[in-house]
Amino acid sequence: MNLIPTAIPDVLLLEPRVFGDERGFFLESWNKRTFAELGITADFVQDNHSRSQKNVLRGLHYQIEHAQGKLVRVTAGEVYDVAVDLRRSSPTFGRWVGFTLSAADKRMAWIPPGFAHGFLVTSDSAEFLYKTTDYYSPAHERTLLWNDPQLAIPWPLDGEPLLAAKDKAGTPLALAASFA
């Protein structure tokens, strides 16, 4: 597993070893021992899988209690993935990092607890898989405004994004609940 640092040290891009031949390919998407060697000692409790069409923007989501760390990857298509640091004690509080994840490059990203997370589908469609370190808790779910001018995330949009009602009504960073 190759570790690729990002502009926020706690958010990591991971490039698995891919073994391919005329039959196809094989990779390990999770190995507790390998990830622990990289400093990721997560205990995953839930796997999620979504499929979305081009220009669907999901996020920026987080849970104020029962914060979730996420190991995310794309198995079909391509997305622009974003993590926003909501940990007030962090030197990178309020900063974001974005990168492309695709089925073609097979990279994954580790988004630790304390971050808001979202993605925009940049291909015709995409399938997005993610493991979480805590269960989904609707009562604690929050949405950070995806287009908050304070964040100024340059989403690679092709027209207007397709948004869920909760994503349209997200909270700007200045008013958002955050972590200690």
C-alpha positions as YAML, in Angstrom:
chain: A
units: angstrom
residues:
- id: 1
  name: MET
  ca: [0.00, 0.00, 0.00]
- id: 2
  name: ASN
  ca: [1.43, 3.34, -1.04]
- id: 3
  name: LEU
  ca: [0.56, 6.33, 1.16]
- id: 4
  name: ILE
  ca: [0.11, 9.68, -0.60]
- id: 5
  name: PRO
  ca: [0.00, 12.69, 1.75]
- id: 6
  name: THR
  ca: [-2.50, 15.51, 1.20]
- id: 7
  name: ALA
  ca: [-2.47, 19.18, 2.22]
- id: 8
  name: ILE
  ca: [-4.16, 18.13, 5.49]
- id: 9
  name: PRO
  ca: [-1.84, 15.56, 7.11]
- id: 10
  name: ASP
  ca: [-4.64, 13.51, 8.71]
- id: 11
  name: VAL
  ca: [-6.43, 12.95, 5.38]
- id: 12
  name: LEU
  ca: [-4.60, 10.30, 3.40]
- id: 13
  name: LEU
  ca: [-4.74, 9.02, -0.15]
- id: 14
  name: LEU
  ca: [-3.97, 5.32, -0.37]
- id: 15
  name: GLU
  ca: [-2.82, 3.50, -3.45]
- id: 16
  name: PRO
  ca: [-3.25, -0.27, -3.14]
- id: 17
  name: ARG
  ca: [-1.00, -2.81, -4.78]
- id: 18
  name: VAL
  ca: [-2.90, -4.05, -7.83]
- id: 19
  name: PHE
  ca: [-2.14, -7.46, -9.27]
- id: 20
  name: GLY
  ca: [-3.39, -7.77, -12.83]
- id: 21
  name: ASP
  ca: [-3.19, -10.18, -15.71]
- id: 22
  name: GLU
  ca: [-5.30, -11.25, -18.68]
- id: 23
  name: ARG
  ca: [-8.08, -12.36, -16.29]
- id: 24
  name: GLY
  ca: [-8.50, -8.97, -14.62]
- id: 25
  name: PHE
  ca: [-7.09, -7.68, -11.33]
- id: 26
  name: PHE
  ca: [-6.96, -8.24, -7.58]
- id: 27
  name: LEU
  ca: [-6.34, -5.76, -4.76]
- id: 28
  name: GLU
  ca: [-6.78, -5.63, -1.01]
- id: 29
  name: SER
  ca: [-9.17, -2.82, -0.17]
- id: 30
  name: TRP
  ca: [-8.82, -3.39, 3.58]
- id: 31
  name: ASN
  ca: [-6.24, -5.21, 5.65]
- id: 32
  name: LYS
  ca: [-6.18, -4.33, 9.33]
- id: 33
  name: ARG
  ca: [-2.45, -5.09, 9.73]
- id: 34
  name: THR
  ca: [-1.39, -3.14, 6.62]
- id: 35
  name: PHE
  ca: [-3.48, -0.11, 7.54]
- id: 36
  name: ALA
  ca: [-2.17, -0.19, 11.15]
- id: 37
  name: GLU
  ca: [1.36, -0.01, 9.73]
- id: 38
  name: LEU
  ca: [0.24, 3.22, 7.99]
- id: 39
  name: GLY
  ca: [-1.15, 4.58, 11.27]
- id: 40
  name: ILE
  ca: [-4.82, 3.87, 10.52]
- id: 41
  name: THR
  ca: [-6.18, 1.80, 13.40]
- id: 42
  name: ALA
  ca: [-9.86, 2.16, 12.55]
- id: 43
  name: ASP
  ca: [-12.48, -0.29, 13.68]
- id: 44
  name: PHE
  ca: [-15.05, -0.30, 10.88]
- id: 45
  name: VAL
  ca: [-18.66, -1.13, 11.77]
- id: 46
  name: GLN
  ca: [-20.62, -0.33, 8.60]
- id: 47
  name: ASP
  ca: [-20.14, -0.51, 4.80]
- id: 48
  name: ASN
  ca: [-22.09, 1.79, 2.47]
- id: 49
  name: HIS
  ca: [-22.49, 1.79, -1.31]
- id: 50
  name: SER
  ca: [-24.08, 4.54, -3.40]
- id: 51
  name: ARG
  ca: [-24.62, 5.04, -7.12]
- id: 52
  name: SER
  ca: [-25.08, 8.51, -8.54]
- id: 53
  name: GLN
  ca: [-25.29, 10.18, -11.91]
- id: 54
  name: LYS
  ca: [-23.11, 12.97, -13.29]
- id: 55
  name: ASN
  ca: [-23.22, 16.25, -11.36]
- id: 56
  name: VAL
  ca: [-24.74, 14.71, -8.22]
- id: 57
  name: LEU
  ca: [-23.12, 16.41, -5.26]
- id: 58
  name: ARG
  ca: [-23.47, 14.60, -1.94]
- id: 59
  name: GLY
  ca: [-22.37, 16.47, 1.16]
- id: 60
  name: LEU
  ca: [-20.73, 17.91, 2.98]
- id: 61
  name: HIS
  ca: [-21.90, 15.46, 5.69]
- id: 62
  name: TYR
  ca: [-20.75, 14.66, 9.21]
- id: 63
  name: GLN
  ca: [-22.13, 13.49, 12.54]
- id: 64
  name: ILE
  ca: [-21.58, 15.82, 15.49]
- id: 65
  name: GLU
  ca: [-21.82, 12.87, 17.88]
- id: 66
  name: HIS
  ca: [-20.86, 9.38, 16.82]
- id: 67
  name: ALA
  ca: [-18.33, 10.97, 14.46]
- id: 68
  name: GLN
  ca: [-17.43, 8.68, 11.60]
- id: 69
  name: GLY
  ca: [-14.03, 8.00, 10.13]
- id: 70
  name: LYS
  ca: [-14.45, 6.92, 6.51]
- id: 71
  name: LEU
  ca: [-12.39, 4.80, 4.14]
- id: 72
  name: VAL
  ca: [-13.76, 5.79, 0.71]
- id: 73
  name: ARG
  ca: [-13.25, 4.50, -2.81]
- id: 74
  name: VAL
  ca: [-14.87, 4.48, -6.24]
- id: 75
  name: THR
  ca: [-15.56, 1.19, -8.03]
- id: 76
  name: ALA
  ca: [-17.18, 2.63, -11.16]
- id: 77
  name: GLY
  ca: [-16.69, 6.08, -12.64]
- id: 78
  name: GLU
  ca: [-15.01, 9.10, -11.08]
- id: 79
  name: VAL
  ca: [-15.70, 11.64, -8.34]
- id: 80
  name: TYR
  ca: [-14.14, 14.79, -6.93]
- id: 81
  name: ASP
  ca: [-13.88, 14.04, -3.21]
- id: 82
  name: VAL
  ca: [-13.64, 16.71, -0.47]
- id: 83
  name: ALA
  ca: [-12.90, 16.63, 3.27]
- id: 84
  name: VAL
  ca: [-13.26, 19.70, 5.53]
- id: 85
  name: ASP
  ca: [-11.54, 19.80, 8.93]
- id: 86
  name: LEU
  ca: [-14.11, 20.65, 11.63]
- id: 87
  name: ARG
  ca: [-11.83, 20.02, 14.63]
- id: 88
  name: ARG
  ca: [-11.46, 23.40, 16.39]
- id: 89
  name: SER
  ca: [-8.23, 22.30, 18.10]
- id: 90
  name: SER
  ca: [-6.64, 21.39, 14.76]
- id: 91
  name: PRO
  ca: [-4.18, 23.73, 13.02]
- id: 92
  name: THR
  ca: [-6.09, 22.97, 9.81]
- id: 93
  name: PHE
  ca: [-9.56, 23.80, 11.22]
- id: 94
  name: GLY
  ca: [-11.80, 25.17, 8.47]
- id: 95
  name: ARG
  ca: [-9.46, 24.06, 5.68]
- id: 96
  name: TRP
  ca: [-10.44, 21.56, 3.04]
- id: 97
  name: VAL
  ca: [-8.66, 19.15, 0.75]
- id: 98
  name: GLY
  ca: [-10.00, 17.78, -2.53]
- id: 99
  name: PHE
  ca: [-8.84, 15.10, -4.94]
- id: 100
  name: THR
  ca: [-10.12, 12.83, -7.69]
- id: 101
  name: LEU
  ca: [-10.96, 9.22, -6.93]
- id: 102
  name: SER
  ca: [-11.76, 6.85, -9.77]
- id: 103
  name: ALA
  ca: [-12.29, 3.21, -10.60]
- id: 104
  name: ALA
  ca: [-9.39, 3.53, -13.03]
- id: 105
  name: ASP
  ca: [-6.76, 4.60, -10.47]
- id: 106
  name: LYS
  ca: [-8.23, 2.47, -7.63]
- id: 107
  name: ARG
  ca: [-7.03, 4.94, -4.99]
- id: 108
  name: MET
  ca: [-8.81, 5.18, -1.67]
- id: 109
  name: ALA
  ca: [-8.96, 7.97, 0.88]
- id: 110
  name: TRP
  ca: [-8.96, 7.92, 4.67]
- id: 111
  name: ILE
  ca: [-11.12, 10.69, 6.15]
- id: 112
  name: PRO
  ca: [-10.75, 10.64, 9.95]
- id: 113
  name: PRO
  ca: [-13.51, 11.47, 12.44]
- id: 114
  name: GLY
  ca: [-13.98, 15.22, 12.85]
- id: 115
  name: PHE
  ca: [-14.24, 16.01, 9.14]
- id: 116
  name: ALA
  ca: [-17.19, 16.87, 6.92]
- id: 117
  name: HIS
  ca: [-17.11, 14.84, 3.71]
- id: 118
  name: GLY
  ca: [-18.69, 15.07, 0.29]
- id: 119
  name: PHE
  ca: [-18.19, 14.27, -3.35]
- id: 120
  name: LEU
  ca: [-19.25, 15.35, -6.82]
- id: 121
  name: VAL
  ca: [-19.72, 12.81, -9.61]
- id: 122
  name: THR
  ca: [-17.64, 13.93, -12.59]
- id: 123
  name: SER
  ca: [-18.23, 10.89, -14.85]
- id: 124
  name: ASP
  ca: [-21.56, 9.82, -16.41]
- id: 125
  name: SER
  ca: [-22.22, 7.87, -13.20]
- id: 126
  name: ALA
  ca: [-20.21, 6.57, -10.26]
- id: 127
  name: GLU
  ca: [-20.40, 3.90, -7.61]
- id: 128
  name: PHE
  ca: [-18.97, 5.01, -4.28]
- id: 129
  name: LEU
  ca: [-18.13, 2.61, -1.44]
- id: 130
  name: TYR
  ca: [-17.17, 3.60, 2.06]
- id: 131
  name: LYS
  ca: [-16.49, 1.95, 5.37]
- id: 132
  name: THR
  ca: [-17.37, 3.87, 8.55]
- id: 133
  name: THR
  ca: [-16.04, 3.70, 12.11]
- id: 134
  name: ASP
  ca: [-19.43, 4.43, 13.68]
- id: 135
  name: TYR
  ca: [-23.02, 3.71, 12.75]
- id: 136
  name: TYR
  ca: [-25.24, 6.16, 10.90]
- id: 137
  name: SER
  ca: [-27.06, 8.31, 13.44]
- id: 138
  name: PRO
  ca: [-29.71, 10.53, 11.80]
- id: 139
  name: ALA
  ca: [-30.23, 12.53, 15.00]
- id: 140
  name: HIS
  ca: [-26.58, 13.61, 14.94]
- id: 141
  name: GLU
  ca: [-26.15, 14.13, 11.19]
- id: 142
  name: ARG
  ca: [-25.19, 17.63, 10.08]
- id: 143
  name: THR
  ca: [-24.55, 19.17, 6.67]
- id: 144
  name: LEU
  ca: [-21.94, 21.82, 5.96]
- id: 145
  name: LEU
  ca: [-22.93, 24.11, 3.09]
- id: 146
  name: TRP
  ca: [-21.24, 22.76, -0.03]
- id: 147
  name: ASN
  ca: [-20.84, 26.22, -1.62]
- id: 148
  name: ASP
  ca: [-19.97, 28.26, 1.48]
- id: 149
  name: PRO
  ca: [-17.97, 31.30, 0.25]
- id: 150
  name: GLN
  ca: [-15.71, 31.01, 3.31]
- id: 151
  name: LEU
  ca: [-14.62, 27.54, 2.13]
- id: 152
  name: ALA
  ca: [-14.50, 28.53, -1.58]
- id: 153
  name: ILE
  ca: [-14.27, 24.93, -2.80]
- id: 154
  name: PRO
  ca: [-13.79, 24.97, -6.59]
- id: 155
  name: TRP
  ca: [-16.09, 22.04, -7.38]
- id: 156
  name: PRO
  ca: [-15.53, 20.94, -11.01]
- id: 157
  name: LEU
  ca: [-19.20, 21.36, -11.89]
- id: 158
  name: ASP
  ca: [-20.70, 20.89, -15.33]
- id: 159
  name: GLY
  ca: [-23.74, 23.15, -14.80]
- id: 160
  name: GLU
  ca: [-25.82, 23.17, -11.64]
- id: 161
  name: PRO
  ca: [-25.28, 20.30, -9.17]
- id: 162
  name: LEU
  ca: [-28.02, 17.81, -8.35]
- id: 163
  name: LEU
  ca: [-28.53, 18.15, -4.60]
- id: 164
  name: ALA
  ca: [-30.66, 16.56, -1.89]
- id: 165
  name: ALA
  ca: [-32.80, 18.98, 0.11]
- id: 166
  name: LYS
  ca: [-30.51, 18.62, 3.15]
- id: 167
  name: ASP
  ca: [-27.49, 19.55, 1.02]
- id: 168
  name: LYS
  ca: [-29.22, 22.65, -0.37]
- id: 169
  name: ALA
  ca: [-29.96, 23.72, 3.22]
- id: 170
  name: GLY
  ca: [-26.47, 23.12, 4.63]
- id: 171
  name: THR
  ca: [-24.99, 25.33, 7.34]
- id: 172
  name: PRO
  ca: [-22.10, 27.70, 6.60]
- id: 173
  name: LEU
  ca: [-18.83, 27.01, 8.42]
- id: 174
  name: ALA
  ca: [-19.20, 30.12, 10.61]
- id: 175
  name: LEU
  ca: [-22.44, 28.70, 12.10]
- id: 176
  name: ALA
  ca: [-21.71, 24.97, 11.89]
- id: 177
  name: ALA
  ca: [-21.45, 22.67, 14.87]
- id: 178
  name: SER
  ca: [-17.86, 21.50, 15.16]
- id: 179
  name: PHE
  ca: [-15.62, 19.23, 17.20]
- id: 180
  name: ALA
  ca: [-13.33, 20.16, 20.10]
...
